[in-house]
Every structure is written in structure tokens, then in C-alpha cells.
Amino acid sequence: MSKLSLLDLAFFVAESQASPKHVAGLLIFKKPPKAGVSFVKNLYRDYLAATDVKAPFNRVIQFSLSAMPSWRTLDKVDLNQHIFYHKLDQGHNDRRALYAFVSKLHAPRLDRSRPLWEVHVIDGLPDGTFALYQKMHHAVADGVTMARWTAQGFSESAGDMTQQPIWTVRHGAGPARTRYKDEMMKSVWAQVASNGKRVLGIGRLAAMLLLESVKLTKNAIALPFVASADTPLTGQVTAGRQFATAAVSMARVNAIRERTRSTLNHVALTCVDAALHRYLQNQGVHLGRPITIQMPVNLRAEGEKTVGNKIGIVQVELSAPTKDPYVRLRNIGFSLRNVRSMIDSVAPEAIESYTLITGLFGQIAEMLNLSNRLPPTGNTLVSNVPGPKQPLYLRGARMLEMHPISTLPPSNLLNITLFSYAGELYFGLIATDELPHLEHLGEYLVDAFTELETSVRKAHS
């Protein structure tokens, strides 16, 4: 058996029927030339025949009253409980209908009595396209890990007709028994050193937060629980989901980056900030203070490819309200550089502990149905997951789009995930179905990018 980390366990503790904790992706493909009408159905049948299921896709969660929960490996997995075929009806198969269908697939929790993953093959889309929707519990993999595993299941050549579904590839650091023995062989001094870094790091973070709270620093790290609660973006998370997307070309993003010496996050968050302000204003909400986002950060060392989660979540204050996109870009760049310096100055263990502590307060409020009354940790959560730079193929079918679909943290009714694939930057928007006009936010993101381009061009002309 393989034990869970505290962060992995937190996703089970936080899960409810109204707030399931899985991450997912919507992959849209173009059928290869001369593909028959049964191409997608045959793909589904071949998926069902791929019965050599490897870890972690053959593991179930096992809870105990006397010990930490752990993963138990099954001898056999019934793929009929994990792989499904759907065909949308003609006339009800456009992009809006697809997103509505995927929203319904994303709403329910995964069955804990089975391995915590599903793949849905979606046929009947127009213009010779089809889709895969796949989801996995957040305790099994974070977004970065899931993106890496997904890419491994496809080829980089249209002529490569082989396929290797992700559940047939072993992921992680070897058999559970070997890993457990390795963990037991760790020296006591190594554990002491790790705990020492955690304590020192938390102390350093607490000092930073104290300085920020008395306004002796600016944007060293945004304070949790000070974001405005008077917006439709926050409150008690309820069941029911809706999904929307936006996309801009990486060539346009890189042109702005080169002119302004900015990062992808600087540019993307500038557009997110502008789009959110416009969305809120159209809902009658005019914020006089910056929007605060929760931002996941990858805590893995370079080249580390472990399973499970190794992320932290910190609060980032975006730009003070402004109508100038270029000023907004500079303000956000200032915030992100300071937050990056803060993260680099403390041990990853401290960021992980900070994430658990702040998340616990939000989770308690959600469990007690107090999220509508208490201040949220942040206005929304925004993450960035790097994807493959080259096009991928499945039996000659080119993957046209890769859309991320995440989970909702406590008190947040909206989650925005960025994902780059084959020259495009995609924005995946997942929200409760109570959030009004989510599709407009996707439109505002594209408009904000065009406005930023124009502003940068004028500033550098």
C-alpha cells in the first residue's frame, strides 16, 4: 500500500457532493482523412480492450480508523465502469451543446469504491470532429501531472497509428511496496531537517504577512481573507457546473512579452484582471481595490516527476483599478515578481503548510455553510499549466484543442485555468451554474488581450 501525503488527503477531506475534487480535460480532435463513420466507436471499443491497467489507475482509496488512508492496488479493473461512449444528437451538437454536456459530466463526484478516473468518448460533433473528456481525482494527480500523463498517451506524428492509453502506462516512482520501504529507510536526520525547514519557513511567512498587514511592505504576499466578499464570484459552493473557454495565439502573447519583457503569467493575468473587472461592472459591482486571486505554484524540483500533489497556493494581489492596460501589466508584473521572491526565500514545505492552514479555514466555513457570510481567501483561483508545444495525434486524428477543467476551492464560484498547447493559450473557465453569464467572461478575456496589444503598441511606437 502507498500512504497519502497530507495535501493529497486534504482533497478527500474537502470533497462533498456540491464540491467534488477532480481535475479534467476536454480534448477535441479532427478525424483523419477518409476515416469511416465508425472511427470513434471503434476507438471506444479498443479502449475497452486495453485491460492491462497500471498504477495509479488500478488503485482505490482505503480509509482506516487507526491509520492514515492509503492506496490499495486492485488485481483487476472493470473498464466498463471507467470508459464511456456518448453520441450527441444532430442539431444539438454545436460547441455550446458540447460544453453543456461536459459540464454535466464534470458535476458528480467520482465513486470512491473504484479507481478515481473516467474517460468519456464523445461522438457526433460537426465537421468531422470528436472529443475526449477525462477526469481524475485531485488526490491522484495535480493539473501539471495530469497534463504530462495525457501527452504520453498520444503520438507526435499523424502517421503513427499506435496508441497507448494513459491507464496502460505505469506512472510514478515504482511499486508501492518499494516506495514504502524507501520511505522507511530515510534517516531520522533527514526528517528533522525537513521539519526544521518547515518551521523556519512558516515563521518567515508569518513575519512577511505581519509586515504586509501593518503596511510596512507592499505586495510581498497578499493577505488571505481580505478580498471583497461583495461580488458574485464568491460564496457558498453549490452543485451544478458550467464551462466556457477562450483562446489566443501564443505568437501574439510572445510578441507582447518581447516588447514589455514580461512573462506569460504577467500577460495572461493582465487579461484576466481586465476581464474580471469588466464582468463585475456589468453585474453592477465596482471594486475600489485590487482583485485578489489564489495562485497555485509548483513545488517540485526541476525534473521531478512524482505522482500525487506537490503544489502550494498563495494569494496574489492584481492591479489597482485602472483603464490603462499597459499600467495594469506593469502593476501585475510588480506583484508577481515580489511573490516569486517570497516563494524562493522559503522552503517548499513551508508553502505547503501555509496552503493547508489557509485552506482549512476556508473549508471549515464551507462545511458550516458560512461561506456567504465570511470573507473569502481570494476572489477566484487562477492557475497556469504548461502543455505540449507540438501537435499531438490519436490514430492519425489531430488534436485541435486541449481545454483544462479544474475544481472549485472553498468560497470560490469560479476557477480559471490557463493551458498552452501547440501555439495556442487556452483559458478554461469552470463555475457553479449560479454564476451569471459565464460565457461573457470568455469573450471579455479575448477583448482584454486585444486592448493590451493596442496599448503596448502605442507605448512602444
Helices and strands as residue ranges (DSSP letters): E 2-3, H 6-14, E 22-30, H 39-49, E 59-62, E 70-73, G 79-81, E 83-87, H 95-106, E 117-123, E 129-137, H 143-152, G 166-168, H 176-184, H 188-213, E 241-249, H 250-260, H 264-282, E 292-298, E 311-317, H 325-344, H 348-367, E 380-386, E 393-394, E 397-405, E 414-421, E 424-432, H 438-459
